[in-house]
Amino acid sequence: MSVEPREHHTHVEHYDGHTIAYDEEDGAWGAYVEDLPVCFSVGATFEECSRRIKEAIPLYLDAARDHEQQSRSAAS
């Protein structure tokens, strides 16, 4: 699954070296991290969505590191 970038976002924020794009539609908020494929979150409010996406970033990075380590171990 991939998230298609929009030309215009409701809000763009720089956080911990990443760009987070937020969009509001039909009263709900969605966010994705532009440089981390499939790292996205949703929330009923902007604050909830922002908190969730900021929690998702380190989880995403930890999972990517674990996957990379497992791939290297399997190749050895």
N, C-alpha and C positions, 0 to 999 in steps of 0.2 A: 504494500500500500504506500502510496506517496501523496504528499500534500502539495497541491498546486499553488504556487505563490500568486498572490493577487498583485495587481499594479498599485492599488491603494489599500493601506491598512488603517484600521481605526487608531492603532497605537503601535509604535515601534520603540523597543527599549534595548539598551545594551547592558548586559548582566554577565559578570564573571568571564569576560572575553567572548561572549556569544551575543548574537542579535536575535531577539525574540520579537516575533510579529504577532500582534493581537488583532482579532476581528470580532465584531459584534454583529449578530444576526438573529432576528426574531427573539430578542431578549436574553440570549445566551452568549457566552464568550468562548472563543477558541483561541489557542495559541500554538505556535510551532517555533522551533529553533532552526533558523535558516541553515546552519552548517552541520546539523545533526539529523540525518535522514530518519524519518518516522518518530522523532521526539516531539510529541504534541500533547496537549491537554485541553480540557474543557472545564467550564464552571458556570454556575448560575449568575455570578457577578464577576466583575473585572478582578476584584481582590482575590476571590477564590481561585480563579483561573491563573492569576499571577503567582499565587502561592504554590499551586500544584505544578506549574511548569518549572518553577525554580527548584522544587523538590525532585522533579523528574530528571533534570540535567545530570546531577551526580550519579543517579541510578543508571541512567543510560551509559555514562562514561565507564562506570564500574563493570557493567555487563559487557561493554565492548572490549575492555581490557581482559576480562575473564575469557571471552571468546577467542581473543588473539593468543592468549597463553595456552589455551586448550588446543588451538590449531597448531601452534609451534610444537607442543608436546606430542601430538599425533603424528607430525611430520618427522619426528626424530626416530 
